[in-house]
């Protein structure tokens, strides 16, 4: 049997969690969700890297792919701080490194206005983003039905994930100021 201190719901009901000792009787489902996020994130990261390789650019990290697509988004110039804000990346050095790497590959470019650098996608970067889209359509989209019901569920999940990101951000702020 399991640890006697474990909440019964963690041991019964077939819950799949990564860290049984974190399961709370208040919401054992949250531990299931966290495990789902872990495996979904890793699957998504692996997908982004392999999709980008299939699109023609090797050795890109997930953050490189995300930064490239965001810089290409709406074909407008973006500042480092804005990219970090939208992607919810706290460490600007990570995004800055990625931008330098993408510039070295000829996929993004920067222009300076005063002390600010503004980043935009190059023609080659735009072509790579479109090639990525083509690979995505060919490899990922056949697994989706496109039905209104399925799309509504995906939309609801997206809203839930945005809500949860806010709760985790708030909890992270509380933890960083906590003197446990």
C-alpha positions as CSV (number, residue, x, y, z in Angstrom):
1,X,0.0,0.0,0.0
2,X,1.1,3.6,-0.1
3,X,2.4,6.1,2.5
4,X,-0.1,6.3,5.4
5,X,0.2,10.1,5.3
6,X,-0.9,10.2,1.7
7,X,-4.4,11.6,1.0
8,X,-6.6,8.6,0.1
9,X,-7.6,10.2,-3.2
10,X,-4.0,10.1,-4.4
11,X,-3.9,6.3,-3.9
12,X,-7.4,5.5,-5.0
13,X,-9.2,6.5,-8.1
14,X,-6.3,6.0,-10.5
15,X,-4.8,9.4,-10.3
16,X,-1.7,9.9,-12.4
17,X,0.7,12.4,-10.7
18,X,4.4,13.0,-10.8
19,X,4.9,13.7,-7.1
20,X,2.5,11.8,-4.9
21,X,3.8,13.6,-1.8
22,X,2.5,16.9,-3.2
23,X,-1.1,15.8,-3.7
24,X,-3.4,17.9,-1.6
25,X,-6.7,16.7,-0.3
26,X,-8.0,20.2,-1.2
27,X,-7.5,19.4,-4.9
28,X,-5.9,16.2,-5.9
29,X,-6.9,17.1,-9.5
30,X,-4.4,19.9,-9.4
31,X,-1.5,17.4,-9.1
32,X,-3.0,15.5,-12.1
33,X,-3.1,18.8,-14.0
34,X,0.5,19.6,-13.0
35,X,1.7,16.2,-14.3
36,X,-0.3,16.8,-17.5
37,X,1.4,20.2,-17.9
38,X,4.8,18.7,-17.4
39,X,4.4,16.0,-20.1
40,X,2.5,18.4,-22.4
41,X,5.2,21.0,-22.1
42,X,7.9,18.5,-23.0
43,X,5.9,17.0,-25.9
44,X,5.3,20.6,-27.2
45,X,8.9,21.6,-26.8
46,X,10.0,18.5,-28.7
47,X,7.4,19.2,-31.4
48,X,8.6,22.8,-31.8
49,X,12.2,21.8,-32.3
50,X,11.5,18.9,-34.7
51,X,9.0,21.0,-36.6
52,X,11.6,23.7,-37.0
53,X,14.2,21.2,-38.1
54,X,11.7,19.9,-40.7
55,X,11.1,23.5,-41.8
56,X,14.8,23.9,-42.5
57,X,16.5,25.2,-39.3
58,X,18.4,22.8,-37.0
59,X,19.5,23.2,-33.4
60,X,16.9,25.7,-32.3
61,X,15.7,25.5,-28.7
62,X,12.0,25.9,-27.9
63,X,12.6,29.5,-26.7
64,X,14.3,30.2,-30.1
65,X,11.2,29.0,-31.9
66,X,8.8,30.9,-29.7
67,X,10.8,34.1,-30.0
68,X,11.0,33.8,-33.8
69,X,7.3,33.3,-34.2
70,X,6.5,36.2,-31.8
71,X,8.9,38.5,-33.6
72,X,7.1,37.5,-36.9
73,X,3.7,38.0,-35.3
74,X,1.7,40.7,-37.1
75,X,4.9,41.8,-38.9
76,X,5.5,44.6,-36.4
77,X,8.8,45.6,-34.6
78,X,9.1,44.5,-31.0
79,X,11.3,45.5,-28.1
80,X,13.0,42.9,-25.9
81,X,10.9,43.8,-22.9
82,X,7.7,43.4,-25.0
83,X,8.8,39.9,-26.2
84,X,9.6,38.8,-22.7
85,X,6.3,40.2,-21.4
86,X,4.1,38.4,-24.0
87,X,6.0,35.1,-23.7
88,X,6.0,35.4,-19.9
89,X,9.8,35.0,-19.7
90,X,11.2,36.6,-16.6
91,X,14.9,36.3,-17.6
92,X,15.6,38.8,-20.3
93,X,19.0,37.3,-20.9
94,X,17.5,34.1,-22.2
95,X,15.4,36.0,-24.8
96,X,18.3,38.3,-25.6
97,X,20.6,35.3,-26.3
98,X,17.9,33.8,-28.5
99,X,17.5,37.1,-30.5
100,X,21.3,37.2,-31.1
101,X,21.2,33.6,-32.2
102,X,18.3,34.3,-34.6
103,X,20.0,37.4,-35.9
104,X,23.1,35.3,-36.6
105,X,21.0,32.9,-38.6
106,X,19.6,35.8,-40.6
107,X,16.1,35.2,-39.3
108,X,15.6,38.5,-37.3
109,X,17.2,41.9,-37.5
110,X,17.3,44.8,-35.2
111,X,17.2,48.6,-35.5
112,X,18.1,51.1,-32.8
113,X,16.1,54.1,-31.9
114,X,17.8,56.0,-29.2
115,X,18.7,53.4,-26.5
116,X,16.0,51.0,-27.6
117,X,16.5,48.1,-30.0
118,X,13.5,47.0,-32.1
119,X,13.4,43.5,-33.6
120,X,11.7,42.4,-36.8
121,X,11.7,39.3,-38.8
122,X,13.7,39.2,-42.0
123,X,12.5,37.8,-45.3
124,X,14.2,34.5,-44.7
125,X,12.7,34.4,-41.2
126,X,9.3,34.9,-42.6
127,X,9.9,32.1,-45.1
128,X,11.0,29.8,-42.3
129,X,7.9,30.7,-40.3
130,X,5.7,29.8,-43.3
131,X,7.6,26.5,-43.8
132,X,7.0,25.8,-40.1
133,X,3.3,26.4,-40.7
134,X,3.3,24.0,-43.6
135,X,5.0,21.3,-41.6
136,X,2.5,21.9,-38.8
137,X,-0.5,21.6,-41.2
138,X,0.9,18.4,-42.6
139,X,2.0,16.7,-39.4
140,X,0.0,18.0,-36.5
141,X,-3.4,19.1,-37.9
142,X,-4.5,15.7,-39.3
143,X,-4.9,14.6,-35.6
144,X,-7.7,17.3,-35.1
145,X,-11.2,16.9,-36.4
146,X,-11.9,20.6,-36.8
147,X,-15.4,20.1,-35.5
148,X,-17.1,23.0,-33.7
149,X,-17.3,20.9,-30.5
150,X,-13.6,20.0,-30.5
151,X,-12.6,23.6,-31.2
152,X,-14.8,24.9,-28.4
153,X,-13.1,22.4,-26.0
154,X,-9.6,23.6,-27.2
155,X,-10.7,27.2,-26.7
156,X,-11.9,26.5,-23.2
157,X,-8.7,24.7,-22.3
158,X,-6.7,27.7,-23.7
159,X,-8.7,30.1,-21.4
160,X,-8.2,27.7,-18.4
161,X,-4.4,27.6,-19.1
162,X,-4.2,31.4,-19.2
163,X,-6.1,31.6,-15.9
164,X,-3.9,29.0,-14.3
165,X,-0.8,30.9,-15.5
166,X,-2.0,33.9,-13.5
167,X,-2.5,31.8,-10.4
168,X,0.9,30.3,-10.7
169,X,2.5,33.7,-11.3
170,X,0.7,35.1,-8.2
171,X,1.8,32.1,-6.2
172,X,5.4,32.5,-7.4
173,X,5.4,36.2,-6.2
174,X,4.0,35.1,-2.8
175,X,6.7,32.4,-2.5
176,X,9.5,34.8,-3.4
177,X,8.4,37.1,-0.6
178,X,7.6,34.3,1.9
179,X,9.8,33.6,4.9
180,X,8.7,30.0,5.4
